[in-house]
Amino acid sequence: VEFPEFSSVCADFVELPSQLNETWRYYPEVLANIAIHHETGEPLPAALQQKVADATKYAWAQETSAAITVMYLASCKLDHAWHILKVDDIPSPDDVEDFERKALERAGFAGIFPSFNSRYFLHIWSHEDYATRYYSYIYCKVLDADAQAWFLSNGGLTRANGE
């Protein structure tokens, strides 16, 4: 790339590879290749593979629950609310909780506690590549679900599908 500072993945797409890898790491055919003992090369015992699979089902159910999704979307709205403020409207540290409550009420999330609050929500305060882009995670979860469905309906994780 001649100008690396100008080459980047579209912000709405940037998390998709991570989402795919996070999902695929638990597929038995992937786990068999990555979950090996560092000295002996022995694969993860079948009983432990089953425990991983069972835990994954629980984690997936937690992550995709309606309550978690609503909390996540509330965090997206809070992220956005901070970035549309005018300089004169930025609340004092003592008024942050009131700002959050009002911003969430305006966005239709009254009484909802976001996944993150402003005091430690690093996406709000990080560099410009993440500011106001917290929504991209849920957007990429949708893309991930579509990609997973495609792979599963076309023979799974095969070299041909990967190419």
QUIFEN-V266788 format. One record per pair of residues at least 6 apart in sequence whose ideal C-beta (glycine too) atoms are under 6 Angstrom apart, sorted by the first residue. I is the first residue (numbers start at 1). J is the second residue. Records with the same first field share a line. If there is no record, write none. Layout:
I=J ; J
//
This chain:
1=7
11=133 ; 136
12=136 ; 139
15=136 ; 137 ; 140
16=140 ; 143
19=140 ; 144
20=144
24=30
26=56
29=157
32=43
35=44
36=43
70=112
71=114 ; 115
72=115 ; 138
74=104 ; 109 ; 112 ; 114
75=114 ; 115 ; 116
76=134 ; 135
77=107
78=103 ; 114
79=123 ; 124 ; 132 ; 134
80=132
81=103
82=124
83=132
91=99
96=118
100=118
123=130 ; 134
151=161
154=161
//
